[in-house]
């Protein structure tokens, strides 16, 4: 295995492990605002955002599993871990496919 790939995998693993740190932060994550949060923060919701916000619903809304009371760090962390792992795998898969396509195109 290439040294750069090993470093990348280790870095991604570390980031996945520390992902629940966001749970102890105050406020909301930048750029993850829904229409209701924008309405509350800036007083209006752009029409395009309002229209697109109903286009799809996430697999894990708010990085949490459905059901039960998940209001503590230990109960919320599993949803964050699953979301992080899915996100890393999706990005790695897209990167792999794009890389293969670019290499094939240049050969």
DOLUM-874152 format. One record per residue: x, y, z of N, C-alpha, C in turn; residue number from 1; residue in three letters. Coordinates in nm, 4 decimals. Layout:
N
pt nc1->X nc2->Y nc3->Z cac1->X cac2->Y cac3->Z cc1->X cc2->Y cc3->Z vofi->NUM vexse->ALA
...
***
This chain:
107
pt nc1->0.0848 nc2->-0.1183 nc3->0.0000 cac1->0.0000 cac2->0.0000 cac3->0.0000 cc1->0.0891 cc2->0.1243 cc3->0.0000 vofi->1 vexse->UNK
pt nc1->0.0507 nc2->0.2189 nc3->-0.0804 cac1->0.1243 cac2->0.3443 cac3->-0.0934 cc1->0.1254 cc2->0.4196 cc3->0.0405 vofi->2 vexse->UNK
pt nc1->0.2395 nc2->0.4854 nc3->0.0723 cac1->0.2517 cac2->0.5575 cac3->0.1992 cc1->0.1495 cc2->0.6711 cc3->0.2085 vofi->3 vexse->UNK
pt nc1->0.1268 nc2->0.7412 nc3->0.0988 cac1->0.0296 cac2->0.8513 cac3->0.0988 cc1->-0.1102 cc2->0.7994 cc3->0.1291 vofi->4 vexse->UNK
pt nc1->-0.1446 nc2->0.6844 nc3->0.0734 cac1->-0.2763 cac2->0.6254 cac3->0.0988 cc1->-0.2897 cc2->0.5845 cc3->0.2453 vofi->5 vexse->UNK
pt nc1->-0.1810 nc2->0.5307 nc3->0.3025 cac1->-0.1852 cac2->0.4933 cac3->0.4444 cc1->-0.2088 cc2->0.6157 cc3->0.5319 vofi->6 vexse->UNK
pt nc1->-0.1367 nc2->0.7238 nc3->0.5028 cac1->-0.1540 cac2->0.8469 cac3->0.5805 cc1->-0.2965 cc2->0.8995 cc3->0.5653 vofi->7 vexse->UNK
pt nc1->-0.3498 nc2->0.8938 nc3->0.4456 cac1->-0.4868 cac2->0.9405 cac3->0.4217 cc1->-0.5881 cc2->0.8560 cc3->0.4988 vofi->8 vexse->UNK
pt nc1->-0.5691 nc2->0.7260 nc3->0.4974 cac1->-0.6610 cac2->0.6374 cac3->0.5697 cc1->-0.6539 cc2->0.6617 cc3->0.7194 vofi->9 vexse->UNK
pt nc1->-0.5334 nc2->0.6780 nc3->0.7724 cac1->-0.5176 cac2->0.7057 cac3->0.9159 cc1->-0.5814 cc2->0.8401 cc3->0.9513 vofi->10 vexse->UNK
pt nc1->-0.5594 nc2->0.9409 nc3->0.8689 cac1->-0.6183 cac2->1.0734 cac3->0.8948 cc1->-0.7709 cc2->1.0658 cc3->0.8929 vofi->11 vexse->UNK
pt nc1->-0.8273 nc2->0.9933 nc3->0.7968 cac1->-0.9736 cac2->0.9808 cac3->0.7901 cc1->-1.0270 cc2->0.9037 cc3->0.9108 vofi->12 vexse->UNK
pt nc1->-0.9530 nc2->0.8005 nc3->0.9537 cac1->-0.9957 cac2->0.7236 cac3->1.0709 cc1->-0.9961 cc2->0.8120 cc3->1.1960 vofi->13 vexse->UNK
pt nc1->-0.8935 nc2->0.8948 nc3->1.2102 cac1->-0.8869 cac2->0.9857 cac3->1.3258 cc1->-1.0047 cc2->1.0835 cc3->1.3212 vofi->14 vexse->UNK
pt nc1->-1.0329 nc2->1.1368 nc3->1.2041 cac1->-1.1454 cac2->1.2307 cac3->1.1918 cc1->-1.2785 cc2->1.1637 cc3->1.2237 vofi->15 vexse->UNK
pt nc1->-1.2945 nc2->1.0387 nc3->1.1820 cac1->-1.4188 cac2->0.9670 cac3->1.2135 cc1->-1.4302 cc2->0.9458 cc3->1.3642 vofi->16 vexse->UNK
pt nc1->-1.3186 nc2->0.9120 nc3->1.4294 cac1->-1.3215 cac2->0.8870 cac3->1.5744 cc1->-1.3594 cc2->1.0135 cc3->1.6515 vofi->17 vexse->UNK
pt nc1->-1.3100 nc2->1.1292 nc3->1.6057 cac1->-1.3369 cac2->1.2525 cac3->1.6816 cc1->-1.4630 cc2->1.3252 cc3->1.6369 vofi->18 vexse->UNK
pt nc1->-1.5381 nc2->1.2670 nc3->1.5457 cac1->-1.6565 cac2->1.3337 cac3->1.4920 cc1->-1.7585 cc2->1.3752 cc3->1.5999 vofi->19 vexse->UNK
pt nc1->-1.7775 nc2->1.3001 nc3->1.7084 cac1->-1.8756 cac2->1.3457 cac3->1.8082 cc1->-1.8344 cc2->1.4713 cc3->1.8849 vofi->20 vexse->UNK
pt nc1->-1.7151 nc2->1.5231 nc3->1.8595 cac1->-1.6751 cac2->1.6474 cac3->1.9253 cc1->-1.7756 cc2->1.7583 cc3->1.8935 vofi->21 vexse->UNK
pt nc1->-1.8335 nc2->1.7507 nc3->1.7750 cac1->-1.9327 cac2->1.8508 cac3->1.7383 cc1->-2.0518 cc2->1.8539 cc3->1.8322 vofi->22 vexse->UNK
pt nc1->-2.0745 nc2->1.7449 nc3->1.9030 cac1->-2.1884 cac2->1.7404 cac3->1.9958 cc1->-2.1678 cc2->1.8271 cc3->2.1189 vofi->23 vexse->UNK
pt nc1->-2.0418 nc2->1.8534 nc3->2.1529 cac1->-2.0174 cac2->1.9347 cac3->2.2724 cc1->-2.0049 cc2->2.0829 cc3->2.2378 vofi->24 vexse->UNK
pt nc1->-2.0034 nc2->2.1155 nc3->2.1091 cac1->-1.9973 cac2->2.2546 cac3->2.0668 cc1->-2.1347 cc2->2.3193 cc3->2.0818 vofi->25 vexse->UNK
pt nc1->-2.1343 nc2->2.4490 nc3->2.1009 cac1->-2.2610 cac2->2.5208 cac3->2.1103 cc1->-2.3006 cc2->2.5734 cc3->1.9728 vofi->26 vexse->UNK
pt nc1->-2.4272 nc2->2.5985 nc3->1.9535 cac1->-2.4761 cac2->2.6533 cac3->1.8279 cc1->-2.4958 cc2->2.5463 cc3->1.7229 vofi->27 vexse->UNK
pt nc1->-2.5093 nc2->2.5912 nc3->1.5986 cac1->-2.5311 cac2->2.4979 cac3->1.4886 cc1->-2.4074 cc2->2.4938 cc3->1.3999 vofi->28 vexse->UNK
pt nc1->-2.3955 nc2->2.3874 nc3->1.3227 cac1->-2.2826 cac2->2.3735 cac3->1.2309 cc1->-2.3021 cc2->2.4672 cc3->1.1130 vofi->29 vexse->UNK
pt nc1->-2.1938 nc2->2.5357 nc3->1.0742 cac1->-2.2010 cac2->2.6300 cac3->0.9636 cc1->-2.2436 cc2->2.5589 cc3->0.8348 vofi->30 vexse->UNK
pt nc1->-2.3422 nc2->2.6130 nc3->0.7697 cac1->-2.3856 cac2->2.5603 cac3->0.6413 cc1->-2.4817 cc2->2.4436 cc3->0.6502 vofi->31 vexse->UNK
pt nc1->-2.5175 nc2->2.3998 nc3->0.7681 cac1->-2.6108 cac2->2.2893 cac3->0.7829 cc1->-2.7477 cc2->2.3378 cc3->0.8287 vofi->32 vexse->UNK
pt nc1->-2.7773 nc2->2.4621 nc3->0.7984 cac1->-2.9023 cac2->2.5190 cac3->0.8438 cc1->-3.0173 cc2->2.4752 cc3->0.7557 vofi->33 vexse->UNK
pt nc1->-3.1265 nc2->2.4429 nc3->0.8194 cac1->-3.2496 cac2->2.4140 cac3->0.7478 cc1->-3.3301 cc2->2.5424 cc3->0.7367 vofi->34 vexse->UNK
pt nc1->-3.4398 nc2->2.5382 nc3->0.6627 cac1->-3.5220 cac2->2.6577 cac3->0.6470 cc1->-3.5682 cc2->2.7175 cc3->0.7795 vofi->35 vexse->UNK
pt nc1->-3.6027 nc2->2.6317 nc3->0.8754 cac1->-3.6502 cac2->2.6835 cac3->1.0036 cc1->-3.5401 cc2->2.7584 cc3->1.0794 vofi->36 vexse->UNK
pt nc1->-3.4168 nc2->2.7082 nc3->1.0706 cac1->-3.3051 cac2->2.7754 cac3->1.1386 cc1->-3.2696 cc2->2.9070 cc3->1.0698 vofi->37 vexse->UNK
pt nc1->-3.2765 nc2->2.9092 nc3->0.9356 cac1->-3.2521 cac2->3.0344 cac3->0.8640 cc1->-3.3580 cc2->3.1375 cc3->0.8982 vofi->38 vexse->UNK
pt nc1->-3.4821 nc2->3.0938 nc3->0.9032 cac1->-3.5906 cac2->3.1854 cac3->0.9380 cc1->-3.5649 cc2->3.2476 cc3->1.0747 vofi->39 vexse->UNK
pt nc1->-3.5216 nc2->3.1655 nc3->1.1664 cac1->-3.4961 cac2->3.2129 cac3->1.3028 cc1->-3.3736 cc2->3.3034 cc3->1.3082 vofi->40 vexse->UNK
pt nc1->-3.2695 nc2->3.2719 nc3->1.2290 cac1->-3.1439 cac2->3.3466 cac3->1.2358 cc1->-3.1471 cc2->3.4778 cc3->1.1590 vofi->41 vexse->UNK
pt nc1->-3.1960 nc2->3.4741 nc3->1.0349 cac1->-3.1885 cac2->3.5948 cac3->0.9520 cc1->-3.3243 cc2->3.6531 cc3->0.9175 vofi->42 vexse->UNK
pt nc1->-3.4315 nc2->3.5859 nc3->0.9577 cac1->-3.5640 cac2->3.6435 cac3->0.9417 cc1->-3.6361 cc2->3.6068 cc3->0.8130 vofi->43 vexse->UNK
pt nc1->-3.5723 nc2->3.5373 nc3->0.7226 cac1->-3.6413 cac2->3.4942 cac3->0.6004 cc1->-3.5718 cc2->3.3714 cc3->0.5443 vofi->44 vexse->UNK
pt nc1->-3.6414 nc2->3.3046 nc3->0.4519 cac1->-3.5861 cac2->3.1878 cac3->0.3844 cc1->-3.5887 cc2->3.2149 cc3->0.2346 vofi->45 vexse->UNK
pt nc1->-3.4737 nc2->3.2097 nc3->0.1677 cac1->-3.4745 cac2->3.2290 cac3->0.0224 cc1->-3.5704 cc2->3.1301 cc3->-0.0447 vofi->46 vexse->UNK
pt nc1->-3.6446 nc2->3.1775 nc3->-0.1450 cac1->-3.7472 cac2->3.0953 cac3->-0.2090 cc1->-3.6897 cc2->2.9669 cc3->-0.2679 vofi->47 vexse->UNK
pt nc1->-3.5721 nc2->2.9764 nc3->-0.3298 cac1->-3.5109 cac2->2.8568 cac3->-0.3890 cc1->-3.4773 cc2->2.7529 cc3->-0.2845 vofi->48 vexse->UNK
pt nc1->-3.4240 nc2->2.7983 nc3->-0.1696 cac1->-3.3915 cac2->2.7053 cac3->-0.0623 cc1->-3.5180 cc2->2.6404 cc3->-0.0074 vofi->49 vexse->UNK
pt nc1->-3.6213 nc2->2.7200 nc3->0.0087 cac1->-3.7475 cac2->2.6653 cac3->0.0598 cc1->-3.8014 cc2->2.5582 cc3->-0.0343 vofi->50 vexse->UNK
pt nc1->-3.7911 nc2->2.5837 nc3->-0.1641 cac1->-3.8416 cac2->2.4887 cac3->-0.2638 cc1->-3.7571 cc2->2.3616 cc3->-0.2650 vofi->51 vexse->UNK
pt nc1->-3.6234 nc2->2.3757 nc3->-0.2587 cac1->-3.5348 cac2->2.2599 cac3->-0.2675 cc1->-3.5264 cc2->2.1803 cc3->-0.1368 vofi->52 vexse->UNK
pt nc1->-3.5643 nc2->2.2427 nc3->-0.0271 cac1->-3.5498 cac2->2.1760 cac3->0.1024 cc1->-3.6396 cc2->2.0537 cc3->0.1164 vofi->53 vexse->UNK
pt nc1->-3.7431 nc2->2.0452 nc3->0.0343 cac1->-3.8330 cac2->1.9298 cac3->0.0418 cc1->-3.8013 cc2->1.8263 cc3->-0.0662 vofi->54 vexse->UNK
pt nc1->-3.6945 nc2->1.8491 nc3->-0.1416 cac1->-3.6598 cac2->1.7616 cac3->-0.2530 cc1->-3.6222 cc2->1.6218 cc3->-0.2068 vofi->55 vexse->UNK
pt nc1->-3.5532 nc2->1.6110 nc3->-0.0950 cac1->-3.5137 cac2->1.4805 cac3->-0.0427 cc1->-3.5012 cc2->1.4887 cc3->0.1083 vofi->56 vexse->UNK
pt nc1->-3.5065 nc2->1.3731 nc3->0.1702 cac1->-3.4868 cac2->1.3701 cac3->0.3150 cc1->-3.3681 cc2->1.2791 cc3->0.3451 vofi->57 vexse->UNK
pt nc1->-3.2859 nc2->1.3168 nc3->0.4411 cac1->-3.1653 cac2->1.2395 cac3->0.4707 cc1->-3.1972 cc2->1.1054 cc3->0.5353 vofi->58 vexse->UNK
pt nc1->-3.1009 nc2->1.0128 nc3->0.5224 cac1->-3.1169 cac2->0.8815 cac3->0.5850 cc1->-3.1190 cc2->0.8937 cc3->0.7367 vofi->59 vexse->UNK
pt nc1->-3.0321 nc2->0.9792 nc3->0.7905 cac1->-3.0242 cac2->1.0004 cac3->0.9349 cc1->-3.0423 cc2->1.1494 cc3->0.9630 vofi->60 vexse->UNK
pt nc1->-3.1666 nc2->1.1949 nc3->0.9739 cac1->-3.1873 cac2->1.3377 cac3->1.0035 cc1->-3.1184 cc2->1.3779 cc3->1.1338 vofi->61 vexse->UNK
pt nc1->-3.0481 nc2->1.4879 nc3->1.1300 cac1->-2.9721 cac2->1.5387 cac3->1.2453 cc1->-2.8697 cc2->1.4362 cc3->1.2953 vofi->62 vexse->UNK
pt nc1->-2.8215 nc2->1.3511 nc3->1.2059 cac1->-2.7202 cac2->1.2492 cac3->1.2388 cc1->-2.7661 cc2->1.1573 cc3->1.3509 vofi->63 vexse->UNK
pt nc1->-2.8938 nc2->1.1285 nc3->1.3564 cac1->-2.9476 cac2->1.0498 cac3->1.4664 cc1->-3.0414 cc2->0.9421 cc3->1.4125 vofi->64 vexse->UNK
pt nc1->-3.0480 nc2->0.8334 nc3->1.4853 cac1->-3.1407 cac2->0.7269 cac3->1.4505 cc1->-3.2807 cc2->0.7637 cc3->1.4975 vofi->65 vexse->UNK
pt nc1->-3.3791 nc2->0.7119 nc3->1.4272 cac1->-3.5169 cac2->0.7398 cac3->1.4643 cc1->-3.5539 cc2->0.6646 cc3->1.5917 vofi->66 vexse->UNK
pt nc1->-3.6450 nc2->0.7213 nc3->1.6650 cac1->-3.6960 cac2->0.6553 cac3->1.7851 cc1->-3.6082 cc2->0.6761 cc3->1.9064 vofi->67 vexse->UNK
pt nc1->-3.6690 nc2->0.6615 nc3->2.0202 cac1->-3.5955 cac2->0.6732 cac3->2.1449 cc1->-3.5568 cc2->0.8164 cc3->2.1774 vofi->68 vexse->UNK
pt nc1->-3.5028 nc2->0.8313 nc3->2.2948 cac1->-3.4563 cac2->0.9628 cac3->2.3371 cc1->-3.3053 cc2->0.9662 cc3->2.3251 vofi->69 vexse->UNK
pt nc1->-3.2565 nc2->1.0447 nc3->2.2333 cac1->-3.1139 cac2->1.0559 cac3->2.2095 cc1->-3.0698 cc2->1.1978 cc3->2.2431 vofi->70 vexse->UNK
pt nc1->-3.0616 nc2->1.2271 nc3->2.3690 cac1->-3.0272 cac2->1.3626 cac3->2.4085 cc1->-2.8960 cc2->1.3717 cc3->2.4862 vofi->71 vexse->UNK
pt nc1->-2.8233 nc2->1.2627 nc3->2.4947 cac1->-2.6933 cac2->1.2669 cac3->2.5601 cc1->-2.5847 cc2->1.2261 cc3->2.4612 vofi->72 vexse->UNK
pt nc1->-2.4621 nc2->1.2629 nc3->2.4900 cac1->-2.3504 cac2->1.2325 cac3->2.4003 cc1->-2.3394 cc2->1.0833 cc3->2.3694 vofi->73 vexse->UNK
pt nc1->-2.3453 nc2->0.9934 nc3->2.4689 cac1->-2.3335 cac2->0.8508 cac3->2.4366 cc1->-2.4467 cc2->0.7971 cc3->2.3494 vofi->74 vexse->UNK
pt nc1->-2.5640 nc2->0.8539 nc3->2.3589 cac1->-2.6760 cac2->0.8045 cac3->2.2769 cc1->-2.6792 cc2->0.8689 cc3->2.1387 vofi->75 vexse->UNK
pt nc1->-2.6166 nc2->0.9859 nc3->2.1235 cac1->-2.6134 cac2->1.0532 cac3->1.9942 cc1->-2.4929 cc2->1.0122 cc3->1.9110 vofi->76 vexse->UNK
pt nc1->-2.3844 nc2->0.9717 nc3->1.9762 cac1->-2.2599 cac2->0.9415 cac3->1.9051 cc1->-2.2738 cc2->0.8321 cc3->1.7988 vofi->77 vexse->UNK
pt nc1->-2.3483 nc2->0.7242 nc3->1.8219 cac1->-2.3581 cac2->0.6213 cac3->1.7166 cc1->-2.4100 cc2->0.6746 cc3->1.5833 vofi->78 vexse->UNK
pt nc1->-2.5075 nc2->0.7607 nc3->1.5866 cac1->-2.5580 cac2->0.8201 cac3->1.4628 cc1->-2.4523 cc2->0.9040 cc3->1.3931 vofi->79 vexse->UNK
pt nc1->-2.3725 nc2->0.9767 nc3->1.4715 cac1->-2.2631 cac2->1.0562 cac3->1.4141 cc1->-2.1591 cc2->0.9649 cc3->1.3508 vofi->80 vexse->UNK
pt nc1->-2.1263 nc2->0.8543 nc3->1.4197 cac1->-2.0268 cac2->0.7618 cac3->1.3644 cc1->-2.0761 cc2->0.6987 cc3->1.2346 vofi->81 vexse->UNK
pt nc1->-2.1999 nc2->0.6550 nc3->1.2328 cac1->-2.2548 cac2->0.5930 cac3->1.1116 cc1->-2.2567 cc2->0.6944 cc3->0.9978 vofi->82 vexse->UNK
pt nc1->-2.2974 nc2->0.8171 nc3->1.0269 cac1->-2.2990 cac2->0.9208 cac3->0.9240 cc1->-2.1586 cc2->0.9478 cc3->0.8716 vofi->83 vexse->UNK
pt nc1->-2.0619 nc2->0.9548 nc3->0.9629 cac1->-1.9235 cac2->0.9810 cac3->0.9217 cc1->-1.8695 cc2->0.8680 cc3->0.8355 vofi->84 vexse->UNK
pt nc1->-1.8947 nc2->0.7464 nc3->0.8749 cac1->-1.8439 cac2->0.6314 cac3->0.7988 cc1->-1.9083 cc2->0.6262 cc3->0.6602 vofi->85 vexse->UNK
pt nc1->-2.0390 nc2->0.6474 nc3->0.6540 cac1->-2.1067 cac2->0.6485 cac3->0.5240 cc1->-2.0516 cc2->0.7612 cc3->0.4357 vofi->86 vexse->UNK
pt nc1->-2.0329 nc2->0.8787 nc3->0.4952 cac1->-1.9795 cac2->0.9912 cac3->0.4190 cc1->-1.8397 cc2->0.9649 cc3->0.3670 vofi->87 vexse->UNK
pt nc1->-1.7536 nc2->0.9082 nc3->0.4509 cac1->-1.6171 cac2->0.8778 cac3->0.4084 cc1->-1.6185 cc2->0.7739 cc3->0.2966 vofi->88 vexse->UNK
pt nc1->-1.6992 nc2->0.6698 nc3->0.3134 cac1->-1.7047 cac2->0.5654 cac3->0.2110 cc1->-1.7600 cc2->0.6188 cc3->0.0777 vofi->89 vexse->UNK
pt nc1->-1.8627 nc2->0.7027 nc3->0.0846 cac1->-1.9167 cac2->0.7608 cac3->-0.0384 cc1->-1.8143 cc2->0.8499 cc3->-0.1075 vofi->90 vexse->UNK
pt nc1->-1.7463 nc2->0.9350 nc3->-0.0310 cac1->-1.6463 cac2->1.0242 cac3->-0.0903 cc1->-1.5287 cc2->0.9438 cc3->-0.1462 vofi->91 vexse->UNK
pt nc1->-1.4853 nc2->0.8418 nc3->-0.0729 cac1->-1.3748 cac2->0.7583 cac3->-0.1212 cc1->-1.4161 cc2->0.6847 cc3->-0.2481 vofi->92 vexse->UNK
pt nc1->-1.5387 nc2->0.6353 nc3->-0.2523 cac1->-1.5864 cac2->0.5650 cac3->-0.3712 cc1->-1.5940 cc2->0.6564 cc3->-0.4924 vofi->93 vexse->UNK
pt nc1->-1.6470 nc2->0.7760 nc3->-0.4736 cac1->-1.6548 cac2->0.8723 cac3->-0.5841 cc1->-1.5134 cc2->0.9106 cc3->-0.6290 vofi->94 vexse->UNK
pt nc1->-1.4250 nc2->0.9339 nc3->-0.5329 cac1->-1.2863 cac2->0.9675 cac3->-0.5663 cc1->-1.2174 cc2->0.8547 cc3->-0.6415 vofi->95 vexse->UNK
pt nc1->-1.2423 nc2->0.7321 nc3->-0.5999 cac1->-1.1826 cac2->0.6159 cac3->-0.6655 cc1->-1.2322 cc2->0.6041 cc3->-0.8098 vofi->96 vexse->UNK
pt nc1->-1.3627 nc2->0.6158 nc3->-0.8291 cac1->-1.4199 cac2->0.6030 cac3->-0.9637 cc1->-1.3697 cc2->0.7166 cc3->-1.0536 vofi->97 vexse->UNK
pt nc1->-1.3687 nc2->0.8389 nc3->-1.0005 cac1->-1.3187 cac2->0.9511 cac3->-1.0800 cc1->-1.1715 cc2->0.9327 cc3->-1.1133 vofi->98 vexse->UNK
pt nc1->-1.0927 nc2->0.8869 nc3->-1.0165 cac1->-0.9503 cac2->0.8640 cac3->-1.0401 cc1->-0.9279 cc2->0.7598 cc3->-1.1486 vofi->99 vexse->UNK
pt nc1->-1.0027 nc2->0.6519 nc3->-1.1415 cac1->-0.9915 cac2->0.5479 cac3->-1.2437 cc1->-1.0298 cc2->0.6019 cc3->-1.3811 vofi->100 vexse->UNK
pt nc1->-1.1356 nc2->0.6822 nc3->-1.3871 cac1->-1.1793 cac2->0.7392 cac3->-1.5144 cc1->-1.0741 cc2->0.8329 cc3->-1.5715 vofi->101 vexse->UNK
pt nc1->-1.0135 nc2->0.9132 nc3->-1.4855 cac1->-0.9103 cac2->1.0075 cac3->-1.5313 cc1->-0.7878 cc2->0.9312 cc3->-1.5799 vofi->102 vexse->UNK
pt nc1->-0.7474 nc2->0.8296 nc3->-1.5059 cac1->-0.6312 cac2->0.7500 cac3->-1.5474 cc1->-0.6589 cc2->0.6799 cc3->-1.6796 vofi->103 vexse->UNK
pt nc1->-0.7788 nc2->0.6243 nc3->-1.6932 cac1->-0.8145 cac2->0.5544 cac3->-1.8167 cc1->-0.8162 cc2->0.6511 cc3->-1.9350 vofi->104 vexse->UNK
pt nc1->-0.8627 nc2->0.7728 nc3->-1.9104 cac1->-0.8717 cac2->0.8736 cac3->-2.0171 cc1->-0.7336 cc2->0.9188 cc3->-2.0633 vofi->105 vexse->UNK
pt nc1->-0.6382 nc2->0.9272 nc3->-1.9700 cac1->-0.5044 cac2->0.9746 cac3->-2.0067 cc1->-0.4181 cc2->0.8659 cc3->-2.0680 vofi->106 vexse->UNK
pt nc1->-0.4576 nc2->0.7389 nc3->-2.0521 cac1->-0.3786 cac2->0.6284 cac3->-2.1114 cc1->-0.4037 cc2->0.6144 cc3->-2.2594 vofi->107 vexse->UNK
***
